[in-house]
Amino acid sequence: MIVVTGATGNVGRPLTEALAKAGEQVTAVSRHAATVPDGVRHVAADLAEPAGLAPVLDGAKALFLLLSGGLHAPEARPADIIAQAAACGVRRIVLLSSQGVATRPLGPTRVAMRELEDALRESGLDWAVLRPGGFASNALGWAESVRTRGTVAAPFGDVGVPVVDPADIAEVAAACLLDDRHTGGVYELTGPEVITPRQQAQAIAAVLGSPVRFHELTRDEARAAMTQYVPAELAEDTLDIIAAPNPAELRISPDVQRVLGRAPRPFSGWVTRNIAAFRSSPK
């Protein structure tokens, strides 16, 4: 049995589906009740209380570990989840980390994530680490404004990074959970091209078949919006990257191709699959 945390999110959902299609027994974990694929067990649990995860982890052979926003807070102890998994007999953990661990190692949230990576390496378990850059699915934050006002609002409109499709992250995660050849692997995951927020808005407009205006936010405006959902430290680290990505953050990684045997999906492909989120309802 494989346990998938964050199972209702943009990575966890396609990962759960992929593992179920591969014939694996899957336990999908999220904080709230959710619909999951047929044959998948769902458990509502709070990762901030690792001791309560024992009934979920007992009998599992592998764990996909994704930290929610609260587990990035300074007082969080996500390494306790690894210890609990080991105590329950889990043999393999695939951790969703961050590209910034390597490219911005001194950022506060990156230091914490590197410590978690180190705890996993020292756990005695089989492991793999995924370090994605920016997610294509972050564009869903614009869905309401596109539907109602035909507008995308974002900071640093002409500064791009190679955003990665969460479906690619999920497929790489599935490979790492199922294939021993990926044990000890650290994979940097990016899309196939650098794309700016303004270009992302243009891609959404092209698939919609209707204009989408771009409005550039100030850094302060963007920070205020982000801190409604994530800790302030994580918001600041993220804004530092998207304001001025360094050469390592602009690099197109070969790791999706290396693991999956195909090129990573472009942003336009993600938009096409998710365009319903941006369409206004018919009146």
Contacts in CASP RR format, 6 or more apart in sequence:
PFRMAT RR
TARGET T0000
AUTHOR 0000-0000-0000
METHOD contacts of the structure
MODEL  1
MIVVTGATGNVGRPLTEALAKAGEQVTAVSRHAATVPDGVRHVAADLAEP
AGLAPVLDGAKALFLLLSGGLHAPEARPADIIAQAAACGVRRIVLLSSQG
VATRPLGPTRVAMRELEDALRESGLDWAVLRPGGFASNALGWAESVRTRG
TVAAPFGDVGVPVVDPADIAEVAAACLLDDRHTGGVYELTGPEVITPRQQ
AQAIAAVLGSPVRFHELTRDEARAAMTQYVPAELAEDTLDIIAAPNPAEL
RISPDVQRVLGRAPRPFSGWVTRNIAAFRSSPK
1 24 0 8 1.000
1 25 0 8 1.000
1 26 0 8 1.000
1 27 0 8 1.000
1 59 0 8 1.000
1 60 0 8 1.000
1 61 0 8 1.000
2 19 0 8 1.000
2 24 0 8 1.000
2 25 0 8 1.000
2 26 0 8 1.000
2 27 0 8 1.000
2 60 0 8 1.000
2 61 0 8 1.000
2 62 0 8 1.000
2 63 0 8 1.000
2 64 0 8 1.000
2 177 0 8 1.000
3 26 0 8 1.000
3 27 0 8 1.000
3 29 0 8 1.000
3 56 0 8 1.000
3 57 0 8 1.000
3 60 0 8 1.000
3 62 0 8 1.000
3 63 0 8 1.000
3 64 0 8 1.000
3 90 0 8 1.000
4 12 0 8 1.000
4 15 0 8 1.000
4 16 0 8 1.000
4 19 0 8 1.000
4 26 0 8 1.000
4 27 0 8 1.000
4 28 0 8 1.000
4 29 0 8 1.000
4 64 0 8 1.000
5 29 0 8 1.000
5 30 0 8 1.000
5 47 0 8 1.000
5 63 0 8 1.000
5 64 0 8 1.000
5 65 0 8 1.000
5 66 0 8 1.000
6 12 0 8 1.000
6 28 0 8 1.000
6 29 0 8 1.000
6 30 0 8 1.000
6 66 0 8 1.000
6 68 0 8 1.000
7 13 0 8 1.000
7 15 0 8 1.000
7 16 0 8 1.000
7 28 0 8 1.000
7 29 0 8 1.000
7 30 0 8 1.000
7 34 0 8 1.000
7 36 0 8 1.000
7 42 0 8 1.000
8 28 0 8 1.000
8 30 0 8 1.000
8 32 0 8 1.000
8 34 0 8 1.000
9 30 0 8 1.000
10 135 0 8 1.000
10 137 0 8 1.000
10 140 0 8 1.000
10 166 0 8 1.000
11 66 0 8 1.000
11 96 0 8 1.000
11 166 0 8 1.000
11 169 0 8 1.000
11 170 0 8 1.000
11 173 0 8 1.000
12 28 0 8 1.000
12 64 0 8 1.000
12 66 0 8 1.000
12 170 0 8 1.000
13 170 0 8 1.000
14 166 0 8 1.000
14 167 0 8 1.000
14 170 0 8 1.000
14 171 0 8 1.000
15 64 0 8 1.000
15 170 0 8 1.000
15 173 0 8 1.000
15 174 0 8 1.000
16 26 0 8 1.000
16 28 0 8 1.000
16 36 0 8 1.000
16 37 0 8 1.000
16 40 0 8 1.000
17 37 0 8 1.000
18 170 0 8 1.000
18 171 0 8 1.000
18 174 0 8 1.000
19 26 0 8 1.000
19 174 0 8 1.000
19 177 0 8 1.000
19 178 0 8 1.000
20 26 0 8 1.000
20 37 0 8 1.000
20 38 0 8 1.000
20 39 0 8 1.000
20 40 0 8 1.000
22 174 0 8 1.000
22 178 0 8 1.000
24 178 0 8 1.000
25 41 0 8 1.000
26 39 0 8 1.000
26 40 0 8 1.000
26 41 0 8 1.000
27 40 0 8 1.000
27 41 0 8 1.000
27 42 0 8 1.000
27 43 0 8 1.000
27 56 0 8 1.000
27 60 0 8 1.000
28 34 0 8 1.000
28 36 0 8 1.000
28 40 0 8 1.000
28 41 0 8 1.000
28 42 0 8 1.000
28 43 0 8 1.000
29 42 0 8 1.000
29 43 0 8 1.000
29 44 0 8 1.000
29 45 0 8 1.000
29 47 0 8 1.000
29 53 0 8 1.000
29 56 0 8 1.000
30 42 0 8 1.000
30 44 0 8 1.000
30 45 0 8 1.000
31 44 0 8 1.000
31 45 0 8 1.000
31 46 0 8 1.000
31 68 0 8 1.000
32 44 0 8 1.000
33 42 0 8 1.000
33 44 0 8 1.000
34 42 0 8 1.000
34 44 0 8 1.000
36 42 0 8 1.000
43 55 0 8 1.000
43 56 0 8 1.000
45 52 0 8 1.000
45 53 0 8 1.000
45 56 0 8 1.000
46 52 0 8 1.000
47 53 0 8 1.000
47 67 0 8 1.000
47 68 0 8 1.000
47 71 0 8 1.000
47 78 0 8 1.000
47 81 0 8 1.000
48 70 0 8 1.000
48 71 0 8 1.000
48 76 0 8 1.000
50 77 0 8 1.000
50 80 0 8 1.000
50 81 0 8 1.000
50 83 0 8 1.000
50 84 0 8 1.000
51 84 0 8 1.000
52 84 0 8 1.000
53 81 0 8 1.000
53 84 0 8 1.000
53 85 0 8 1.000
53 88 0 8 1.000
54 84 0 8 1.000
54 87 0 8 1.000
54 88 0 8 1.000
57 63 0 8 1.000
57 84 0 8 1.000
57 85 0 8 1.000
57 88 0 8 1.000
57 89 0 8 1.000
57 90 0 8 1.000
58 88 0 8 1.000
58 89 0 8 1.000
59 88 0 8 1.000
59 89 0 8 1.000
59 90 0 8 1.000
60 85 0 8 1.000
60 88 0 8 1.000
60 89 0 8 1.000
60 90 0 8 1.000
61 90 0 8 1.000
61 91 0 8 1.000
61 92 0 8 1.000
62 90 0 8 1.000
62 91 0 8 1.000
62 92 0 8 1.000
62 93 0 8 1.000
62 94 0 8 1.000
62 177 0 8 1.000
63 85 0 8 1.000
63 90 0 8 1.000
63 92 0 8 1.000
63 93 0 8 1.000
63 94 0 8 1.000
64 93 0 8 1.000
64 94 0 8 1.000
64 96 0 8 1.000
64 173 0 8 1.000
64 177 0 8 1.000
65 78 0 8 1.000
65 81 0 8 1.000
65 82 0 8 1.000
65 85 0 8 1.000
65 93 0 8 1.000
65 94 0 8 1.000
65 95 0 8 1.000
65 96 0 8 1.000
66 96 0 8 1.000
67 76 0 8 1.000
67 78 0 8 1.000
67 96 0 8 1.000
67 116 0 8 1.000
69 229 0 8 1.000
69 230 0 8 1.000
69 231 0 8 1.000
69 234 0 8 1.000
70 76 0 8 1.000
70 230 0 8 1.000
70 231 0 8 1.000
71 78 0 8 1.000
72 109 0 8 1.000
72 112 0 8 1.000
72 113 0 8 1.000
72 230 0 8 1.000
72 231 0 8 1.000
72 233 0 8 1.000
72 234 0 8 1.000
73 231 0 8 1.000
74 108 0 8 1.000
74 112 0 8 1.000
74 231 0 8 1.000
74 233 0 8 1.000
76 112 0 8 1.000
78 116 0 8 1.000
79 115 0 8 1.000
79 116 0 8 1.000
79 119 0 8 1.000
82 93 0 8 1.000
82 116 0 8 1.000
82 119 0 8 1.000
82 120 0 8 1.000
82 123 0 8 1.000
82 125 0 8 1.000
83 123 0 8 1.000
85 93 0 8 1.000
85 125 0 8 1.000
86 123 0 8 1.000
86 124 0 8 1.000
86 125 0 8 1.000
90 125 0 8 1.000
91 125 0 8 1.000
91 126 0 8 1.000
92 125 0 8 1.000
92 126 0 8 1.000
92 127 0 8 1.000
92 128 0 8 1.000
92 177 0 8 1.000
92 183 0 8 1.000
93 120 0 8 1.000
93 123 0 8 1.000
93 125 0 8 1.000
93 126 0 8 1.000
93 127 0 8 1.000
94 127 0 8 1.000
94 128 0 8 1.000
94 129 0 8 1.000
94 130 0 8 1.000
94 173 0 8 1.000
94 176 0 8 1.000
94 177 0 8 1.000
95 116 0 8 1.000
95 117 0 8 1.000
95 120 0 8 1.000
95 127 0 8 1.000
95 128 0 8 1.000
95 129 0 8 1.000
95 130 0 8 1.000
96 130 0 8 1.000
96 132 0 8 1.000
96 169 0 8 1.000
96 173 0 8 1.000
97 113 0 8 1.000
97 116 0 8 1.000
97 117 0 8 1.000
97 129 0 8 1.000
97 130 0 8 1.000
97 131 0 8 1.000
98 109 0 8 1.000
98 110 0 8 1.000
98 113 0 8 1.000
98 131 0 8 1.000
98 132 0 8 1.000
98 133 0 8 1.000
99 131 0 8 1.000
99 132 0 8 1.000
99 133 0 8 1.000
99 134 0 8 1.000
99 188 0 8 1.000
99 189 0 8 1.000
99 190 0 8 1.000
99 249 0 8 1.000
100 107 0 8 1.000
100 110 0 8 1.000
100 113 0 8 1.000
100 131 0 8 1.000
100 133 0 8 1.000
100 237 0 8 1.000
100 241 0 8 1.000
100 249 0 8 1.000
101 110 0 8 1.000
101 113 0 8 1.000
101 114 0 8 1.000
101 117 0 8 1.000
101 131 0 8 1.000
102 131 0 8 1.000
102 188 0 8 1.000
102 248 0 8 1.000
103 241 0 8 1.000
103 246 0 8 1.000
103 248 0 8 1.000
103 249 0 8 1.000
104 110 0 8 1.000
104 237 0 8 1.000
104 240 0 8 1.000
104 241 0 8 1.000
104 246 0 8 1.000
105 111 0 8 1.000
105 114 0 8 1.000
107 237 0 8 1.000
107 240 0 8 1.000
108 233 0 8 1.000
108 236 0 8 1.000
108 237 0 8 1.000
109 231 0 8 1.000
109 233 0 8 1.000
109 234 0 8 1.000
109 237 0 8 1.000
110 237 0 8 1.000
117 129 0 8 1.000
120 127 0 8 1.000
120 129 0 8 1.000
121 127 0 8 1.000
126 180 0 8 1.000
126 183 0 8 1.000
126 184 0 8 1.000
127 183 0 8 1.000
127 184 0 8 1.000
127 185 0 8 1.000
128 176 0 8 1.000
128 182 0 8 1.000
128 183 0 8 1.000
128 184 0 8 1.000
128 185 0 8 1.000
128 186 0 8 1.000
128 187 0 8 1.000
129 184 0 8 1.000
129 185 0 8 1.000
129 186 0 8 1.000
129 187 0 8 1.000
130 169 0 8 1.000
130 172 0 8 1.000
130 173 0 8 1.000
130 176 0 8 1.000
130 187 0 8 1.000
130 189 0 8 1.000
131 186 0 8 1.000
131 187 0 8 1.000
131 188 0 8 1.000
131 189 0 8 1.000
132 164 0 8 1.000
132 169 0 8 1.000
132 188 0 8 1.000
132 189 0 8 1.000
132 190 0 8 1.000
133 161 0 8 1.000
133 162 0 8 1.000
133 163 0 8 1.000
133 164 0 8 1.000
133 188 0 8 1.000
133 189 0 8 1.000
133 190 0 8 1.000
133 249 0 8 1.000
134 161 0 8 1.000
134 163 0 8 1.000
134 164 0 8 1.000
135 163 0 8 1.000
135 164 0 8 1.000
135 166 0 8 1.000
135 169 0 8 1.000
136 163 0 8 1.000
136 164 0 8 1.000
136 165 0 8 1.000
136 166 0 8 1.000
136 191 0 8 1.000
136 267 0 8 1.000
136 270 0 8 1.000
136 271 0 8 1.000
137 165 0 8 1.000
137 166 0 8 1.000
137 270 0 8 1.000
137 274 0 8 1.000
138 163 0 8 1.000
139 200 0 8 1.000
139 204 0 8 1.000
139 267 0 8 1.000
139 270 0 8 1.000
139 271 0 8 1.000
140 274 0 8 1.000
140 277 0 8 1.000
142 152 0 8 1.000
142 153 0 8 1.000
142 154 0 8 1.000
142 201 0 8 1.000
142 204 0 8 1.000
142 278 0 8 1.000
143 277 0 8 1.000
143 278 0 8 1.000
145 151 0 8 1.000
145 152 0 8 1.000
145 153 0 8 1.000
146 152 0 8 1.000
146 204 0 8 1.000
146 208 0 8 1.000
146 212 0 8 1.000
146 278 0 8 1.000
147 278 0 8 1.000
147 279 0 8 1.000
147 280 0 8 1.000
147 281 0 8 1.000
148 280 0 8 1.000
150 210 0 8 1.000
150 211 0 8 1.000
150 212 0 8 1.000
150 213 0 8 1.000
151 212 0 8 1.000
151 213 0 8 1.000
151 214 0 8 1.000
151 215 0 8 1.000
152 197 0 8 1.000
152 200 0 8 1.000
152 201 0 8 1.000
152 204 0 8 1.000
152 212 0 8 1.000
152 213 0 8 1.000
152 214 0 8 1.000
152 215 0 8 1.000
153 214 0 8 1.000
153 215 0 8 1.000
153 216 0 8 1.000
153 217 0 8 1.000
154 197 0 8 1.000
154 201 0 8 1.000
154 214 0 8 1.000
154 215 0 8 1.000
154 216 0 8 1.000
154 217 0 8 1.000
154 222 0 8 1.000
155 197 0 8 1.000
155 216 0 8 1.000
155 217 0 8 1.000
155 218 0 8 1.000
155 219 0 8 1.000
155 221 0 8 1.000
155 222 0 8 1.000
155 239 0 8 1.000
155 242 0 8 1.000
155 243 0 8 1.000
156 197 0 8 1.000
156 216 0 8 1.000
156 242 0 8 1.000
156 243 0 8 1.000
157 196 0 8 1.000
157 197 0 8 1.000
157 198 0 8 1.000
157 214 0 8 1.000
157 216 0 8 1.000
158 196 0 8 1.000
158 198 0 8 1.000
159 196 0 8 1.000
159 197 0 8 1.000
159 242 0 8 1.000
159 243 0 8 1.000
159 244 0 8 1.000
159 245 0 8 1.000
160 194 0 8 1.000
160 195 0 8 1.000
160 196 0 8 1.000
160 197 0 8 1.000
160 199 0 8 1.000
160 242 0 8 1.000
160 245 0 8 1.000
160 250 0 8 1.000
161 190 0 8 1.000
161 194 0 8 1.000
161 195 0 8 1.000
161 241 0 8 1.000
161 242 0 8 1.000
161 245 0 8 1.000
161 249 0 8 1.000
161 250 0 8 1.000
162 190 0 8 1.000
162 191 0 8 1.000
162 192 0 8 1.000
162 193 0 8 1.000
162 194 0 8 1.000
162 195 0 8 1.000
162 250 0 8 1.000
162 251 0 8 1.000
162 252 0 8 1.000
162 253 0 8 1.000
163 190 0 8 1.000
163 191 0 8 1.000
163 195 0 8 1.000
163 200 0 8 1.000
163 267 0 8 1.000
164 189 0 8 1.000
164 190 0 8 1.000
164 191 0 8 1.000
164 256 0 8 1.000
164 264 0 8 1.000
165 191 0 8 1.000
165 264 0 8 1.000
165 265 0 8 1.000
165 266 0 8 1.000
165 267 0 8 1.000
165 269 0 8 1.000
165 270 0 8 1.000
166 270 0 8 1.000
167 265 0 8 1.000
167 270 0 8 1.000
167 273 0 8 1.000
168 189 0 8 1.000
168 191 0 8 1.000
168 256 0 8 1.000
168 260 0 8 1.000
168 264 0 8 1.000
168 265 0 8 1.000
169 189 0 8 1.000
171 259 0 8 1.000
171 260 0 8 1.000
172 187 0 8 1.000
172 189 0 8 1.000
172 255 0 8 1.000
172 256 0 8 1.000
172 259 0 8 1.000
172 260 0 8 1.000
175 182 0 8 1.000
175 259 0 8 1.000
175 260 0 8 1.000
176 182 0 8 1.000
176 185 0 8 1.000
176 187 0 8 1.000
176 259 0 8 1.000
182 259 0 8 1.000
187 253 0 8 1.000
187 255 0 8 1.000
187 258 0 8 1.000
187 259 0 8 1.000
188 253 0 8 1.000
188 255 0 8 1.000
189 253 0 8 1.000
189 255 0 8 1.000
189 256 0 8 1.000
189 264 0 8 1.000
190 251 0 8 1.000
190 252 0 8 1.000
190 253 0 8 1.000
190 256 0 8 1.000
190 264 0 8 1.000
191 252 0 8 1.000
191 253 0 8 1.000
191 256 0 8 1.000
191 264 0 8 1.000
191 265 0 8 1.000
191 266 0 8 1.000
191 267 0 8 1.000
192 252 0 8 1.000
192 263 0 8 1.000
192 264 0 8 1.000
192 265 0 8 1.000
192 266 0 8 1.000
193 252 0 8 1.000
193 266 0 8 1.000
193 267 0 8 1.000
194 250 0 8 1.000
194 252 0 8 1.000
195 203 0 8 1.000
195 267 0 8 1.000
197 214 0 8 1.000
198 214 0 8 1.000
200 267 0 8 1.000
201 212 0 8 1.000
201 213 0 8 1.000
201 214 0 8 1.000
202 212 0 8 1.000
203 267 0 8 1.000
203 268 0 8 1.000
203 271 0 8 1.000
204 212 0 8 1.000
204 271 0 8 1.000
204 275 0 8 1.000
204 278 0 8 1.000
205 211 0 8 1.000
205 212 0 8 1.000
206 268 0 8 1.000
207 268 0 8 1.000
207 271 0 8 1.000
207 272 0 8 1.000
207 275 0 8 1.000
207 278 0 8 1.000
208 275 0 8 1.000
208 278 0 8 1.000
208 279 0 8 1.000
217 225 0 8 1.000
219 239 0 8 1.000
219 243 0 8 1.000
222 239 0 8 1.000
223 232 0 8 1.000
223 235 0 8 1.000
223 236 0 8 1.000
223 239 0 8 1.000
226 235 0 8 1.000
226 238 0 8 1.000
226 239 0 8 1.000
227 235 0 8 1.000
230 238 0 8 1.000
241 249 0 8 1.000
256 262 0 8 1.000
256 263 0 8 1.000
256 264 0 8 1.000
257 263 0 8 1.000
257 264 0 8 1.000
271 278 0 8 1.000
END
